[in-house]
């Protein structure tokens, strides 16, 4: 069973590398395209919007497709999008290619997490989710720093060819190692729409949206917001991304174990409270390498430690709608990421890149309020059930 989960994690590794590596090579792309950094930063926004809008749509429309076929098709579209990005001659083609890449990721990502959760008993669901998501977080520890390093060698297009190669490797792995999976049972349209009218679900999704919008407002522009710590040195930036990624992977794996033991509320609230403080202090902690490193560790450990308990909470509300709920949660993440590209760009234009942490802190504080609202509604529902 772990072999199957690791196969899904391999695909998430390719998607994660593509999602996060752009932040490390953003200045190089801007120079190559002779465009401002905030404009080129919309690569992240368009990719995220495509992922966010299409994830729940695909989960609904492809409900009766073979799970393995959907995973393979998603990876094929993902590879095509990255080839287009690597060959893009103009900024418009570059930005358009990210919409296609986001479509491929939307086909693969939510399906992979839902399949992973369905392969194990409910008591082991947190661990299974953590293994699949570990592909995403380990991409920040390995894929993104390696891609940033390759881009720093002189051409950011090398980085995109690297991501394309990862996608091909992941497609081969899924094709050879993942067994044929049963098609999910038929679910009526009314059942599919039920989560959208449930306040427990909407508040949980708002928590995800606001929290990841806060996390990525700084990450999208990490090259300029941490320039005092890196001194403009690409190797230092790659080191920070490596540390960030290692902490993210550790946070995800720890959260997977603790969610099954402690439940979701303690982990969600603890992660959000710590990151509010961390981001509020970022204008000062990002000023030197010595203070930036612990700030990044807290940010990544808690930020990616949030994802497993959030998904666990959604699956606890509607266990039979795993694929749709994972699609909605992915949509919330990438809506937050798309908003972060816009908010961060505005913050740089009208204030200062070093103060983006304050915007993040406000968004994460709002996420905490939504998380508590979701918990209270879930508690009321559970209390009313026996009556």
Backbone torsions as a table, in degrees:
resi	resn	phi	psi	omega
1	UNK	NA	-40.6	178.8
2	UNK	-62.0	-32.4	178.5
3	UNK	-62.5	-39.1	178.9
4	UNK	-67.7	-41.0	178.1
5	UNK	-64.4	-39.6	179.0
6	UNK	-67.2	-32.4	176.0
7	UNK	-63.8	-43.4	175.7
8	UNK	-64.3	-37.6	179.0
9	UNK	-63.5	-31.7	178.7
10	UNK	-62.2	-43.4	176.2
11	UNK	-64.3	-39.6	177.6
12	UNK	-65.3	-30.4	177.0
13	UNK	-63.1	-43.8	178.7
14	UNK	-63.6	-45.1	179.7
15	UNK	-64.5	-41.8	-179.6
16	UNK	-64.3	-41.0	178.5
17	UNK	-60.5	-43.9	-179.9
18	UNK	-64.7	-37.2	-178.0
19	UNK	-67.0	-39.8	-168.6
20	UNK	-101.3	-18.4	-173.8
21	UNK	-72.8	-24.5	-178.0
22	UNK	-59.3	-36.8	-179.2
23	UNK	-59.4	-35.8	-177.4
24	UNK	-75.8	-24.4	-176.8
25	UNK	-112.2	9.5	-177.0
26	UNK	-56.0	-46.6	178.9
27	UNK	-61.4	-35.7	179.5
28	UNK	-66.6	-41.9	178.6
29	UNK	-65.1	-41.8	179.9
30	UNK	-60.7	-43.3	178.0
31	UNK	-63.7	-42.8	-177.9
32	UNK	-65.8	-38.3	-177.6
33	UNK	-91.6	-1.9	-179.2
34	UNK	54.5	47.9	-177.9
35	UNK	-131.8	154.7	177.7
36	UNK	-64.6	150.7	180.0
37	UNK	-58.6	-44.2	178.8
38	UNK	-59.9	-33.1	178.7
39	UNK	-68.7	-47.3	179.5
40	UNK	-67.0	-28.3	177.9
41	UNK	-61.1	-16.3	177.9
42	UNK	-72.3	-6.9	167.9
43	UNK	-55.0	-43.6	179.0
44	UNK	-65.9	-41.6	-177.8
45	UNK	-63.5	-47.4	-177.1
46	UNK	-66.9	-41.6	176.0
47	UNK	-58.9	-45.2	-176.9
48	UNK	-67.4	-40.6	179.2
49	UNK	-64.2	-43.5	178.1
50	UNK	-58.7	-47.7	179.6
51	UNK	-61.7	-46.3	-174.5
52	UNK	-64.9	-46.0	-176.1
53	UNK	-71.4	-39.5	-171.3
54	UNK	-86.7	-22.6	-178.0
55	UNK	-56.0	-54.9	-180.0
56	UNK	-69.7	-30.0	178.8
57	UNK	-64.1	-47.0	180.0
58	UNK	-65.6	-39.8	179.1
59	UNK	-58.4	-35.4	-179.9
60	UNK	-81.0	-47.9	-175.0
61	UNK	-70.9	-32.2	-176.7
62	UNK	-100.1	24.1	-175.5
63	UNK	-61.2	-29.9	-176.3
64	UNK	-102.0	9.5	177.0
65	UNK	-79.9	155.7	170.8
66	UNK	-59.8	132.0	-179.5
67	UNK	-62.0	-41.8	179.7
68	UNK	-67.2	-39.5	177.9
69	UNK	-63.5	-39.4	178.7
70	UNK	-66.2	-40.3	177.9
71	UNK	-64.1	-44.3	179.9
72	UNK	-66.5	-42.2	178.4
73	UNK	-63.2	-41.2	178.3
74	UNK	-61.7	-41.6	-179.6
75	UNK	-68.1	-33.7	177.5
76	UNK	-64.3	-44.1	178.2
77	UNK	-65.7	-39.0	177.7
78	UNK	-59.5	-44.4	179.5
79	UNK	-63.6	-44.6	179.3
80	UNK	-58.3	-45.2	-179.9
81	UNK	-60.7	-40.5	-179.5
82	UNK	-71.4	-34.0	174.6
83	UNK	-62.4	-42.2	178.5
84	UNK	-63.2	-40.1	178.4
85	UNK	-64.2	-43.4	-178.6
86	UNK	-64.1	-30.0	-177.7
87	UNK	-97.9	-1.8	-172.2
88	UNK	-56.2	122.0	179.6
89	UNK	-86.2	-21.3	-176.8
90	UNK	-133.4	166.4	180.0
91	UNK	-64.7	-38.0	-178.4
92	UNK	-64.7	-41.8	177.2
93	UNK	-65.9	-40.4	178.8
94	UNK	-57.8	-48.4	-178.4
95	UNK	-68.3	-39.8	179.7
96	UNK	-64.0	-35.1	-178.9
97	UNK	-64.8	-25.6	-179.9
98	UNK	-71.3	-24.9	175.1
99	UNK	-66.4	-40.3	179.2
100	UNK	-68.2	-42.2	178.5
101	UNK	-61.6	-40.5	178.2
102	UNK	-63.2	-34.7	176.4
103	UNK	-61.7	-47.0	178.9
104	UNK	-60.6	-42.7	178.8
105	UNK	-64.9	-36.5	179.1
106	UNK	-66.7	-31.3	177.3
107	UNK	-73.3	-34.7	-173.8
108	UNK	-90.3	-51.1	-168.3
109	UNK	-57.1	-60.4	-179.3
110	UNK	-61.9	-35.3	178.3
111	UNK	-63.4	-42.4	-178.8
112	UNK	-62.6	-44.2	-178.8
113	UNK	-68.7	-39.4	178.6
114	UNK	-66.5	-41.7	177.9
115	UNK	-63.2	-44.0	179.6
116	UNK	-59.3	-42.6	179.8
117	UNK	-67.8	-30.3	-177.6
118	UNK	-79.0	-14.2	-176.6
119	UNK	-81.5	-8.9	-175.1
120	UNK	-128.6	162.5	174.0
121	UNK	-64.5	156.8	-179.2
122	UNK	-54.4	-34.0	-178.6
123	UNK	-67.1	-18.4	-179.7
124	UNK	-108.8	11.8	-173.8
125	UNK	-63.7	-40.5	179.8
126	UNK	-61.1	-42.2	179.5
127	UNK	-64.9	-43.2	-179.8
128	UNK	-63.0	-44.5	177.3
129	UNK	-60.2	-40.3	-178.9
130	UNK	-63.8	-38.2	-179.7
131	UNK	-65.8	-45.3	-179.7
132	UNK	-65.8	-45.2	-178.8
133	UNK	-69.1	-22.0	177.0
134	UNK	-58.4	-28.8	174.6
135	UNK	-62.2	-39.4	179.4
136	UNK	-68.8	-46.1	-176.6
137	UNK	-73.8	-35.1	178.2
138	UNK	-68.4	-21.6	174.2
139	UNK	-63.7	-33.0	177.0
140	UNK	-71.9	-27.0	-179.0
141	UNK	-84.6	-31.5	-175.8
142	UNK	-118.8	-57.3	-174.2
143	UNK	-60.9	-49.3	-177.3
144	UNK	-65.6	-46.9	176.9
145	UNK	-61.9	-39.6	178.6
146	UNK	-64.5	-44.0	178.2
147	UNK	-62.8	-40.0	177.4
148	UNK	-64.0	-41.5	178.3
149	UNK	-62.6	-44.2	179.6
150	UNK	-62.8	-41.1	177.6
151	UNK	-63.6	-35.5	179.5
152	UNK	-68.4	-12.8	178.2
153	UNK	-72.0	-12.5	175.0
154	UNK	142.9	-18.3	-176.9
155	UNK	-147.3	117.4	-178.6
156	UNK	-64.6	-20.2	-179.7
157	UNK	-66.0	-28.1	176.1
158	UNK	-58.4	-38.5	179.1
159	UNK	-60.4	-42.6	-178.7
160	UNK	-69.8	-32.4	174.8
161	UNK	-68.7	-33.2	174.9
162	UNK	-62.9	-43.7	178.6
163	UNK	-65.0	-39.3	177.6
164	UNK	-60.4	-42.8	178.5
165	UNK	-62.2	-39.0	176.8
166	UNK	-62.7	-40.1	178.5
167	UNK	-63.1	-41.2	178.2
168	UNK	-63.9	-43.2	178.4
169	UNK	-61.0	-42.3	179.8
170	UNK	-65.6	-41.1	179.5
171	UNK	-62.2	-42.7	177.9
172	UNK	-63.0	-42.7	179.8
173	UNK	-62.1	-44.8	179.0
174	UNK	-64.7	-41.4	-178.8
175	UNK	-64.8	-37.6	-174.8
176	UNK	-90.4	-35.1	-169.3
177	UNK	-101.7	-29.7	-175.7
178	UNK	-83.1	128.8	179.8
179	UNK	-73.9	166.4	172.8
180	UNK	-65.6	136.6	-175.1
181	UNK	-115.0	146.7	-179.7
182	UNK	-65.5	146.0	176.0
183	UNK	-73.6	135.3	-178.1
184	UNK	-59.3	151.9	178.6
185	UNK	-64.4	155.2	-179.7
186	UNK	-64.4	138.2	178.8
187	UNK	-129.5	133.2	-177.0
188	UNK	-69.6	161.5	178.6
189	UNK	-60.8	-37.9	179.3
190	UNK	-61.8	-40.7	178.0
191	UNK	-65.9	-36.2	-179.7
192	UNK	-67.3	-34.9	-177.6
193	UNK	-85.0	-14.1	-176.2
194	UNK	-55.4	-43.3	-178.8
195	UNK	-59.6	-31.3	-176.4
196	UNK	-70.9	-19.6	179.3
197	UNK	-100.5	2.2	-178.3
198	UNK	-96.3	120.1	-176.1
199	UNK	-63.4	-28.2	177.8
200	UNK	-63.3	-41.2	179.9
201	UNK	-71.3	-47.3	-176.5
202	UNK	-63.0	-38.4	178.4
203	UNK	-69.6	-36.2	176.6
204	UNK	-65.8	-41.2	177.9
205	UNK	-67.3	-37.0	175.5
206	UNK	-63.7	-37.0	175.7
207	UNK	-58.1	-48.5	179.4
208	UNK	-60.8	-47.8	-177.5
209	UNK	-59.2	-50.4	-176.7
210	UNK	-68.0	-41.6	-178.0
211	UNK	-64.5	-47.7	-177.6
212	UNK	-75.9	-25.3	169.3
213	UNK	-61.5	-40.6	177.2
214	UNK	-68.1	-44.7	-178.5
215	UNK	-60.8	-39.5	-172.1
216	UNK	-93.3	-7.7	173.6
217	UNK	-58.8	-37.6	176.8
218	UNK	-85.3	-42.1	-173.3
219	UNK	-61.6	-40.3	-179.0
220	UNK	-57.0	-33.3	-177.5
221	UNK	-116.2	34.2	-175.6
222	UNK	-63.0	-29.1	179.8
223	UNK	-61.5	-35.2	-179.6
224	UNK	-97.4	-30.2	-178.9
225	UNK	-74.6	-22.0	177.6
226	UNK	-111.9	22.5	-176.4
227	UNK	-66.0	-24.7	177.3
228	UNK	-70.3	-32.3	178.9
229	UNK	-78.7	-34.8	-177.6
230	UNK	-90.5	-17.4	-175.4
231	UNK	57.2	29.4	-180.0
232	UNK	73.4	10.5	-177.1
233	UNK	-89.3	122.7	-178.8
234	UNK	-62.9	-34.1	179.5
235	UNK	-66.8	-39.2	177.8
236	UNK	-65.6	-39.4	178.5
237	UNK	-64.6	-42.7	177.6
238	UNK	-60.9	-37.7	177.5
239	UNK	-63.6	-44.3	178.8
240	UNK	-62.8	-41.1	178.5
241	UNK	-65.5	-36.0	177.2
242	UNK	-64.1	-45.8	178.6
243	UNK	-62.9	-44.1	178.6
244	UNK	-58.1	-45.5	-178.2
245	UNK	-67.5	-39.9	177.6
246	UNK	-62.9	-42.2	178.3
247	UNK	-66.4	-37.5	178.8
248	UNK	-63.4	-44.3	179.5
249	UNK	-63.3	-43.3	178.8
250	UNK	-63.1	-43.7	179.8
251	UNK	-61.7	-40.3	179.2
252	UNK	-65.0	-45.8	-177.6
253	UNK	-68.2	-39.8	176.8
254	UNK	-63.7	-42.4	179.8
255	UNK	-63.0	-35.7	179.1
256	UNK	-61.0	-40.9	179.3
257	UNK	-72.8	-43.7	-175.0
258	UNK	-72.8	-29.6	-179.7
259	UNK	-62.7	-41.7	178.6
260	UNK	-65.3	-28.8	-177.4
261	UNK	-89.5	-44.8	-170.0
262	UNK	-104.5	-12.6	-173.4
263	UNK	86.9	175.9	-171.6
264	UNK	-86.5	-30.6	-168.9
265	UNK	-62.5	-47.6	-177.4
266	UNK	-60.4	-42.1	-178.3
267	UNK	-69.2	-42.6	180.0
268	UNK	-62.6	-50.3	-177.8
269	UNK	-64.7	-41.9	179.4
270	UNK	-63.2	-43.4	-179.4
271	UNK	-63.8	-43.6	-177.8
272	UNK	-68.1	-41.3	179.8
273	UNK	-63.5	-45.1	-179.4
274	UNK	-64.7	-39.3	-178.5
275	UNK	-73.7	-29.6	173.8
276	UNK	-58.4	-47.6	179.7
277	UNK	-64.9	-43.9	-177.7
278	UNK	-60.1	-46.6	-178.0
279	UNK	-72.8	-32.4	177.0
280	UNK	-62.7	-30.2	-179.8
281	UNK	-91.1	-3.2	-172.8
282	UNK	-62.1	-34.8	177.4
283	UNK	-56.0	-26.9	177.9
284	UNK	-97.3	-41.1	-175.5
285	UNK	-70.5	-21.6	-180.0
286	UNK	-85.3	5.6	-174.4
287	UNK	-81.1	-15.7	179.1
288	UNK	-144.8	159.3	-178.7
289	UNK	-64.3	-39.1	-176.9
290	UNK	-63.8	-37.5	179.9
291	UNK	-89.4	-23.7	-179.5
292	UNK	-69.7	-36.1	-175.9
293	UNK	-61.8	-52.4	177.9
294	UNK	-63.8	-32.7	177.7
295	UNK	-63.9	-41.2	178.1
296	UNK	-67.0	-37.1	-179.8
297	UNK	-63.8	-46.8	178.7
298	UNK	-62.1	-46.3	-179.7
299	UNK	-56.7	-52.4	-175.0
300	UNK	-71.2	-43.1	-178.1
301	UNK	-61.3	-48.2	-178.5
302	UNK	-76.0	-39.3	-177.1
303	UNK	-62.8	-46.5	179.6
304	UNK	-84.3	-17.1	171.6
305	UNK	-71.3	-13.6	-180.0
306	UNK	-77.9	-28.6	-168.9
307	UNK	-66.3	-44.5	-178.4
308	UNK	-61.9	-51.5	179.4
309	UNK	-64.3	-28.8	176.0
310	UNK	-66.0	-45.9	178.2
311	UNK	-66.7	-37.9	178.0
312	UNK	-61.8	-40.9	179.3
313	UNK	-63.1	-43.0	180.0
314	UNK	-64.6	-43.0	-179.5
315	UNK	-67.3	-28.0	177.2
316	UNK	-69.8	-27.0	-179.1
317	UNK	-77.8	-48.2	-179.7
318	UNK	-133.5	81.3	-176.3
319	UNK	-59.3	-31.2	-175.4
320	UNK	-78.6	-9.7	-175.9
321	UNK	-112.0	40.4	-174.3
322	UNK	-56.7	-49.5	-176.3
323	UNK	-63.0	-43.4	-179.6
324	UNK	-65.3	-43.7	-179.6
325	UNK	-65.7	-39.3	177.0
326	UNK	-66.4	-34.5	175.7
327	UNK	-65.7	-42.3	178.2
328	UNK	-65.6	-39.2	179.3
329	UNK	-67.4	-40.5	175.3
330	UNK	-62.0	-40.2	177.2
331	UNK	-60.4	-42.4	179.4
332	UNK	-63.6	-41.7	178.5
333	UNK	-59.2	-48.5	-173.1
334	UNK	-80.9	-21.3	167.4
335	UNK	-65.3	-41.0	175.4
336	UNK	-62.5	-41.5	179.2
337	UNK	-65.1	-42.3	179.7
338	UNK	-64.7	-39.9	176.9
339	UNK	-65.6	-33.9	-179.2
340	UNK	-64.5	-37.2	177.7
341	UNK	-62.1	-39.3	179.7
342	UNK	-73.3	-47.6	-179.0
343	UNK	-62.2	-43.0	179.1
344	UNK	-63.9	-40.7	177.9
345	UNK	-62.6	-41.8	177.2
346	UNK	-65.9	-39.0	178.6
347	UNK	-61.8	-38.8	178.8
348	UNK	-69.0	-39.3	-177.2
349	UNK	-70.2	-41.6	-171.5
350	UNK	-104.2	-10.3	179.2
351	UNK	-133.8	-107.4	-176.6
352	UNK	-157.4	139.8	-179.6
353	UNK	-60.0	-27.4	-177.7
354	UNK	-75.6	-11.1	-178.8
355	UNK	-105.3	10.3	-179.5
356	UNK	-63.1	-24.5	179.7
357	UNK	-59.1	-30.2	179.8
358	UNK	-68.2	-39.4	175.7
359	UNK	-60.9	-44.1	179.5
360	UNK	-60.7	-43.5	-177.3
361	UNK	-61.0	-39.2	179.5
362	UNK	-65.1	-45.1	-179.5
363	UNK	-62.9	-41.1	-178.5
364	UNK	-70.1	-34.9	175.9
365	UNK	-63.1	-39.9	176.1
366	UNK	-65.4	-35.4	177.1
367	UNK	-61.8	-39.3	178.6
368	UNK	-60.6	-42.8	179.5
369	UNK	-62.9	-40.5	178.0
370	UNK	-65.7	-39.9	-179.9
371	UNK	-62.3	-42.4	178.6
372	UNK	-67.3	-36.7	176.2
373	UNK	-62.5	-41.0	178.2
374	UNK	-64.3	-43.0	180.0
375	UNK	-61.4	-44.2	-177.7
376	UNK	-65.3	-37.8	177.3
377	UNK	-69.0	-36.4	176.3
378	UNK	-66.0	-39.9	179.0
379	UNK	-64.6	-39.6	178.4
380	UNK	-65.6	-39.0	-179.9
381	UNK	-65.8	-41.3	179.9
382	UNK	-68.6	-37.1	178.6
383	UNK	-68.9	-31.2	-178.6
384	UNK	-80.1	-22.9	-175.2
385	UNK	-56.2	-48.5	-179.9
386	UNK	-63.1	-34.7	-178.9
387	UNK	-69.6	NA	NA
